Amino acid sequence: MKKLLLMCCFLIGISAVSRAQGGGMRKSPEDRAKDLQTQLKLSDDQTTKVTAIYKEQATKMDSVRTAANGDRDAMRSAMAPMMKATNDKIKAVLTPEQTTAYDAWMKERMSRMRQGGGGGGSQN
């Protein structure tokens, strides 16, 4: 009984550390759009359009992940142009002020990712 309890505690601890390091589930397109809505003060119409853009991207990225079969380099090279296209589509929905804020937000996110801090949602 003690071994079973110890094993359960161990597994819970491992999964907690994994999630804390960004190993948990990816954000849904709706959650990502909500983050942008909060960050950039998007209108409901803009949020709906951004959600559709993120859903389209998620579908394409899932197919790339499946096709790449775990090959990280293949995934990275296939996803980079998709992410740029998604950013361009999102910018087309934004006002000039929101585009400036979006660029700054993305730059800050990329900086955090390069430093190993993850690229999760807003820090505010």
MARZA-148731 format. One record per atom (N, C-alpha, C): atom name; residue number from 1; x, y, z. Coordinates in Angstrom, 3 decimals. Example, Ala and Ser with C-alpha at 12.3 -4.5 7.8 and 13.67 -1.06 7.14 Angstrom:
N;1;13.190;-5.690;7.800
CA;1;12.300;-4.500;7.800
C;1;13.200;-3.300;7.800
N;2;12.850;-2.250;7.080
CA;2;13.670;-1.060;7.140
C;2;12.900;0.030;7.870
end
This chain:
N;1;0.824;-1.190;0.000
CA;1;0.000;0.000;0.000
C;1;0.873;1.259;0.000
N;2;1.947;1.235;0.799
CA;2;2.840;2.385;0.846
C;2;3.497;2.620;-0.509
N;3;3.873;1.521;-1.181
CA;3;4.511;1.653;-2.486
C;3;3.546;2.266;-3.498
N;4;2.289;1.868;-3.453
CA;4;1.294;2.412;-4.366
C;4;1.100;3.906;-4.119
N;5;1.001;4.291;-2.869
CA;5;0.837;5.698;-2.518
C;5;2.070;6.504;-2.945
N;6;3.246;5.941;-2.697
CA;6;4.479;6.611;-3.093
C;6;4.557;6.776;-4.608
N;7;4.160;5.748;-5.356
CA;7;4.161;5.822;-6.812
C;7;3.198;6.894;-7.307
N;8;2.016;6.977;-6.711
CA;8;1.034;7.998;-7.105
C;8;1.592;9.400;-6.856
N;9;2.201;9.602;-5.705
CA;9;2.798;10.905;-5.392
C;9;3.899;11.253;-6.392
N;10;4.702;10.267;-6.737
CA;10;5.782;10.470;-7.690
C;10;5.227;10.895;-9.055
N;11;4.207;10.200;-9.533
CA;11;3.619;10.520;-10.833
C;11;2.968;11.901;-10.828
N;12;2.306;12.250;-9.752
CA;12;1.694;13.575;-9.647
C;12;2.784;14.647;-9.662
N;13;3.863;14.398;-8.953
CA;13;4.968;15.356;-8.933
C;13;5.599;15.538;-10.298
N;14;5.798;14.447;-11.020
CA;14;6.381;14.517;-12.365
C;14;5.471;15.311;-13.298
N;15;4.175;15.043;-13.252
CA;15;3.274;15.767;-14.151
C;15;3.177;17.241;-13.772
N;16;3.269;17.572;-12.487
CA;16;3.238;18.979;-12.073
C;16;4.469;19.720;-12.591
N;17;5.632;19.097;-12.496
CA;17;6.869;19.711;-12.998
C;17;6.785;19.870;-14.509
N;18;6.271;18.877;-15.198
CA;18;6.149;18.937;-16.647
C;18;5.265;20.096;-17.074
N;19;4.131;20.271;-16.428
CA;19;3.220;21.368;-16.773
C;19;3.860;22.715;-16.447
N;20;4.593;22.797;-15.350
CA;20;5.233;24.053;-14.954
C;20;6.297;24.467;-15.964
N;21;6.880;23.491;-16.643
CA;21;7.913;23.783;-17.634
C;21;7.349;23.929;-19.036
N;22;6.041;24.038;-19.136
CA;22;5.428;24.230;-20.441
C;22;5.156;22.939;-21.170
N;23;5.211;21.825;-20.497
CA;23;4.973;20.537;-21.128
C;23;3.514;20.156;-21.150
N;24;2.661;21.024;-20.676
CA;24;1.235;20.734;-20.629
C;24;0.587;20.914;-21.982
N;25;-0.709;20.969;-21.977
CA;25;-1.454;21.103;-23.218
C;25;-1.255;22.485;-23.835
N;26;-1.348;22.518;-25.129
CA;26;-1.286;23.795;-25.842
C;26;-2.595;24.535;-25.619
N;27;-2.528;25.840;-25.747
CA;27;-3.737;26.644;-25.624
C;27;-4.625;26.427;-26.843
N;28;-5.903;26.449;-26.611
CA;28;-6.855;26.311;-27.708
C;28;-6.868;27.609;-28.523
N;29;-7.348;27.551;-29.759
CA;29;-7.463;28.784;-30.556
C;29;-8.316;29.843;-29.843
N;30;-9.361;29.399;-29.155
CA;30;-10.214;30.340;-28.424
C;30;-9.452;31.027;-27.299
N;31;-8.639;30.258;-26.573
CA;31;-7.848;30.840;-25.479
C;31;-6.800;31.811;-26.017
N;32;-6.190;31.455;-27.132
CA;32;-5.193;32.343;-27.727
C;32;-5.840;33.654;-28.183
N;33;-7.034;33.549;-28.769
CA;33;-7.745;34.749;-29.212
C;33;-8.157;35.599;-28.007
N;34;-8.554;34.953;-26.920
CA;34;-8.919;35.693;-25.702
C;34;-7.703;36.430;-25.142
N;35;-6.542;35.786;-25.193
CA;35;-5.313;36.454;-24.747
C;35;-5.072;37.726;-25.563
N;36;-5.233;37.598;-26.882
CA;36;-5.049;38.771;-27.734
C;36;-6.114;39.822;-27.455
N;37;-7.337;39.375;-27.233
CA;37;-8.419;40.314;-26.937
C;37;-8.080;41.139;-25.699
N;38;-7.542;40.472;-24.688
CA;38;-7.151;41.157;-23.454
C;38;-5.965;42.083;-23.697
N;39;-4.941;41.571;-24.389
CA;39;-3.718;42.347;-24.620
C;39;-3.950;43.569;-25.492
N;40;-4.734;43.386;-26.566
CA;40;-4.857;44.429;-27.584
C;40;-6.212;45.133;-27.564
N;41;-7.075;44.727;-26.626
CA;41;-8.418;45.312;-26.537
C;41;-9.170;45.174;-27.864
N;42;-9.249;43.921;-28.337
CA;42;-9.934;43.644;-29.591
C;42;-11.440;43.775;-29.421
N;43;-12.109;44.146;-30.498
CA;43;-13.576;44.155;-30.507
C;43;-14.046;42.697;-30.620
N;44;-15.335;42.482;-30.415
CA;44;-15.878;41.122;-30.537
C;44;-15.710;40.602;-31.962
N;45;-15.912;41.482;-32.939
CA;45;-15.754;41.088;-34.334
C;45;-14.306;40.683;-34.631
N;46;-13.351;41.463;-34.136
CA;46;-11.933;41.140;-34.334
C;46;-11.598;39.811;-33.658
N;47;-12.131;39.603;-32.456
CA;47;-11.859;38.365;-31.723
C;47;-12.391;37.160;-32.484
N;48;-13.568;37.291;-33.070
CA;48;-14.146;36.203;-33.864
C;48;-13.253;35.884;-35.064
N;49;-12.766;36.908;-35.740
CA;49;-11.901;36.711;-36.905
C;49;-10.564;36.077;-36.492
N;50;-9.992;36.544;-35.386
CA;50;-8.717;36.006;-34.908
C;50;-8.884;34.539;-34.487
N;51;-10.010;34.226;-33.850
CA;51;-10.280;32.836;-33.461
C;51;-10.317;31.943;-34.693
N;52;-10.972;32.385;-35.756
CA;52;-11.037;31.604;-36.993
C;52;-9.642;31.408;-37.588
N;53;-8.822;32.447;-37.533
CA;53;-7.447;32.356;-38.045
C;53;-6.662;31.326;-37.240
N;54;-6.774;31.392;-35.918
CA;54;-6.063;30.434;-35.067
C;54;-6.571;29.002;-35.258
N;55;-7.870;28.837;-35.486
CA;55;-8.411;27.488;-35.724
C;55;-7.850;26.906;-37.015
N;56;-7.779;27.738;-38.048
CA;56;-7.215;27.295;-39.324
C;56;-5.754;26.887;-39.139
N;57;-4.997;27.703;-38.390
CA;57;-3.588;27.397;-38.136
C;57;-3.451;26.092;-37.358
N;58;-4.283;25.895;-36.349
CA;58;-4.199;24.688;-35.519
C;58;-4.431;23.435;-36.363
N;59;-5.398;23.496;-37.268
CA;59;-5.686;22.355;-38.139
C;59;-4.487;22.038;-39.018
N;60;-3.906;23.076;-39.615
CA;60;-2.743;22.873;-40.489
C;60;-1.557;22.344;-39.699
N;61;-1.339;22.883;-38.503
CA;61;-0.185;22.449;-37.709
C;61;-0.349;21.010;-37.230
N;62;-1.565;20.615;-36.917
CA;62;-1.797;19.225;-36.528
C;62;-1.449;18.275;-37.668
N;63;-1.810;18.658;-38.891
CA;63;-1.482;17.792;-40.023
C;63;0.024;17.751;-40.264
N;64;0.716;18.875;-40.024
CA;64;2.177;18.900;-40.175
C;64;2.821;18.003;-39.120
N;65;2.334;18.090;-37.884
CA;65;2.882;17.245;-36.815
C;65;2.727;15.764;-37.162
N;66;1.575;15.416;-37.699
CA;66;1.317;14.021;-38.075
C;66;2.242;13.599;-39.213
N;67;2.365;14.445;-40.221
CA;67;3.191;14.114;-41.382
C;67;4.684;14.053;-41.025
N;68;5.116;14.914;-40.104
CA;68;6.541;14.964;-39.746
C;68;6.952;13.769;-38.903
N;69;5.998;13.125;-38.272
CA;69;6.266;11.901;-37.513
C;69;7.369;12.086;-36.473
N;70;7.331;13.223;-35.766
CA;70;8.287;13.466;-34.692
C;70;9.594;14.123;-35.123
N;71;9.777;14.342;-36.406
CA;71;10.998;14.981;-36.899
C;71;10.911;16.485;-36.642
N;72;11.593;16.941;-35.589
CA;72;11.493;18.336;-35.157
C;72;11.949;19.327;-36.232
N;73;13.000;18.988;-36.950
CA;73;13.493;19.894;-37.991
C;73;12.474;20.050;-39.119
N;74;11.842;18.942;-39.499
CA;74;10.824;18.999;-40.552
C;74;9.627;19.822;-40.084
N;75;9.236;19.628;-38.830
CA;75;8.109;20.391;-38.288
C;75;8.438;21.881;-38.260
N;76;9.617;22.195;-37.769
CA;76;10.020;23.598;-37.639
C;76;10.048;24.284;-39.008
N;77;10.635;23.624;-39.997
CA;77;10.731;24.246;-41.317
C;77;9.369;24.371;-41.989
N;78;8.446;23.457;-41.702
CA;78;7.105;23.543;-42.290
C;78;6.232;24.555;-41.554
N;79;6.460;24.713;-40.260
CA;79;5.599;25.583;-39.461
C;79;5.979;27.062;-39.544
N;80;7.236;27.349;-39.791
CA;80;7.674;28.746;-39.827
C;80;6.875;29.582;-40.833
N;81;6.719;29.124;-42.091
CA;81;5.927;29.930;-43.020
C;81;4.450;30.014;-42.616
N;82;3.937;28.949;-41.999
CA;82;2.542;28.974;-41.540
C;82;2.341;30.009;-40.441
N;83;3.301;30.083;-39.528
CA;83;3.192;31.046;-38.433
C;83;3.294;32.476;-38.969
N;84;4.150;32.694;-39.955
CA;84;4.257;34.026;-40.550
C;84;2.945;34.400;-41.235
N;85;2.364;33.455;-41.969
CA;85;1.091;33.715;-42.651
C;85;-0.010;34.022;-41.632
N;86;-0.013;33.294;-40.524
CA;86;-1.004;33.544;-39.477
C;86;-0.828;34.936;-38.903
N;87;0.410;35.322;-38.613
CA;87;0.676;36.666;-38.089
C;87;0.223;37.744;-39.073
N;88;0.478;37.514;-40.360
CA;88;0.059;38.481;-41.377
C;88;-1.464;38.607;-41.429
N;89;-2.159;37.472;-41.324
CA;89;-3.631;37.495;-41.337
C;89;-4.173;38.232;-40.109
N;90;-3.547;37.993;-38.965
CA;90;-3.994;38.659;-37.742
C;90;-3.765;40.162;-37.858
N;91;-2.610;40.558;-38.365
CA;91;-2.315;41.988;-38.517
C;91;-3.316;42.674;-39.443
N;92;-3.830;41.937;-40.426
CA;92;-4.811;42.512;-41.352
C;92;-6.132;42.837;-40.647
N;93;-6.395;42.173;-39.531
CA;93;-7.631;42.387;-38.769
C;93;-7.476;43.554;-37.790
N;94;-6.239;43.888;-37.436
CA;94;-5.969;44.866;-36.385
C;94;-5.931;46.304;-36.911
N;95;-6.148;47.235;-35.988
CA;95;-5.960;48.652;-36.287
C;95;-4.453;48.931;-36.277
N;96;-4.007;50.077;-36.812
CA;96;-2.565;50.387;-36.779
C;96;-1.987;50.387;-35.354
N;97;-2.737;50.923;-34.386
CA;97;-2.251;50.944;-32.996
C;97;-2.138;49.525;-32.446
N;98;-3.138;48.696;-32.756
CA;98;-3.105;47.312;-32.289
C;98;-1.972;46.541;-32.954
N;99;-1.694;46.836;-34.208
CA;99;-0.604;46.163;-34.919
C;99;0.735;46.476;-34.247
N;100;0.932;47.732;-33.873
CA;100;2.162;48.122;-33.181
C;100;2.280;47.376;-31.852
N;101;1.193;47.314;-31.097
CA;101;1.192;46.602;-29.811
C;101;1.400;45.105;-30.027
N;102;0.806;44.548;-31.086
CA;102;0.950;43.125;-31.407
C;102;2.407;42.798;-31.727
N;103;3.039;43.644;-32.539
CA;103;4.455;43.431;-32.884
C;103;5.325;43.442;-31.626
N;104;5.067;44.389;-30.722
CA;104;5.845;44.474;-29.483
C;104;5.596;43.245;-28.613
N;105;4.350;42.816;-28.543
CA;105;3.982;41.642;-27.735
C;105;4.658;40.390;-28.287
N;106;4.641;40.220;-29.613
CA;106;5.265;39.052;-30.237
C;106;6.786;39.082;-30.043
N;107;7.378;40.248;-30.154
CA;107;8.825;40.377;-29.961
C;107;9.200;39.978;-28.530
N;108;8.399;40.430;-27.573
CA;108;8.654;40.095;-26.171
C;108;8.464;38.591;-25.931
N;109;7.447;38.007;-26.547
CA;109;7.203;36.559;-26.432
C;109;8.368;35.758;-26.990
N;110;8.855;36.171;-28.165
CA;110;9.980;35.474;-28.790
C;110;11.232;35.586;-27.924
N;111;11.433;36.730;-27.324
CA;111;12.572;36.930;-26.441
C;111;12.497;35.977;-25.249
N;112;11.314;35.855;-24.668
CA;112;11.122;34.930;-23.538
C;112;11.365;33.497;-23.959
N;113;10.892;33.123;-25.157
CA;113;11.072;31.751;-25.638
C;113;12.542;31.449;-25.841
N;114;13.275;32.414;-26.392
CA;114;14.708;32.198;-26.638
C;114;15.488;32.057;-25.324
N;115;14.985;32.683;-24.285
CA;115;15.639;32.606;-22.977
C;115;15.168;31.385;-22.186
N;116;14.303;30.573;-22.793
CA;116;13.841;29.363;-22.141
C;116;12.675;29.576;-21.201
N;117;12.024;30.728;-21.283
CA;117;10.908;31.014;-20.388
C;117;9.565;30.618;-20.937
N;118;9.514;30.060;-22.132
CA;118;8.245;29.675;-22.723
C;118;7.575;30.849;-23.378
N;119;6.622;30.571;-24.236
CA;119;5.938;31.622;-24.969
C;119;4.478;31.699;-24.617
N;120;4.132;31.279;-23.420
CA;120;2.732;31.226;-23.013
C;120;2.041;32.552;-23.074
N;121;0.875;32.614;-22.512
CA;121;0.014;33.793;-22.576
C;121;0.602;35.016;-21.922
N;122;-0.269;35.928;-21.625
CA;122;0.158;37.235;-21.101
C;122;0.721;37.112;-19.695
N;123;1.543;38.045;-19.342
CA;123;2.145;38.087;-18.021
C;123;1.447;39.110;-17.137
N;124;0.452;39.796;-17.666
CA;124;-0.235;40.840;-16.916
C;124;-1.345;40.286;-16.092
end
